[in-house]
Amino acid sequence: SKDVLLTSENGHVIRIPAKSVPILGRPTQGVILMRLKSDDKVSAVSVMVDEDDIENANGEEKKAA
């Protein structure tokens, strides 16, 4: 699964499953993913992917643990 990781300048971090972020059409107002105080800003956005997803994308079989 993929997660979106948002970090603010003031150190707030949230992790959201990418599947929970709705895909919207062009005429929409957007989606709020993180509420910030007036003096804070988003400093980084990252997409985190499970190792199993990377292996599957490379065509490798899952290995039993």
matplotlib code that plots the C-alpha trace (Angstrom):
import matplotlib.pyplot as plt

x = [0.0, 1.0, 0.9, 1.3, 3.5, 3.1, 5.5, 5.1, 7.8, 6.6, 7.2, 3.7, 3.7, 0.7, 0.6, -2.5, -3.3, -3.2, -6.4, -8.2, -7.4, -10.3, -9.7, -11.7, -12.6, -11.4, -14.2, -13.7, -12.2, -9.7, -9.2, -7.8, -5.1, -3.6, -4.9, -2.2, -1.9, -1.5, 2.2, 2.9, 3.6, 4.0, 7.7, 7.7, 5.5, 6.6, 5.0, 5.8, 5.6, 5.7, 8.6, 6.2, 4.7, 8.1, 9.0, 5.6, 6.2, 9.6, 8.0, 9.5, 7.5, 6.6, 8.9, 7.5, 8.7]
y = [0.0, 3.6, 6.4, 10.1, 11.7, 15.4, 17.4, 21.1, 23.6, 23.5, 19.7, 18.4, 15.1, 13.2, 9.9, 9.3, 6.2, 7.3, 5.4, 7.7, 10.8, 11.3, 11.9, 15.0, 16.6, 19.9, 22.2, 21.2, 23.3, 20.6, 18.5, 19.5, 17.0, 18.9, 21.8, 24.3, 27.3, 30.7, 30.8, 27.2, 25.9, 22.4, 21.8, 18.3, 15.7, 12.2, 9.0, 5.9, 2.5, -0.9, -3.2, -5.9, -3.4, -2.6, -6.3, -7.0, -4.1, -5.6, -8.9, -10.8, -13.4, -12.8, -14.8, -16.7, -15.3]
z = [0.0, -0.5, 2.1, 1.8, 4.4, 5.1, 7.2, 8.3, 9.2, 12.8, 13.0, 12.6, 10.6, 9.3, 7.3, 5.2, 3.1, -0.5, -1.2, 1.2, -0.8, -3.2, -6.9, -7.9, -11.2, -12.5, -11.2, -7.6, -4.7, -3.7, -0.7, 2.7, 3.8, 6.6, 8.7, 9.6, 11.9, 10.2, 10.9, 9.6, 6.1, 4.5, 4.2, 2.7, 1.0, 0.4, -0.9, 1.1, -0.6, 1.0, 0.1, -1.1, -3.6, -5.0, -5.3, -7.1, -9.5, -10.4, -11.2, -8.3, -6.4, -2.8, -0.5, 2.5, 5.8]

ax = plt.figure().add_subplot(projection="3d")
ax.plot(x, y, z, "-o")
ax.set_aspect("equal")
plt.show()
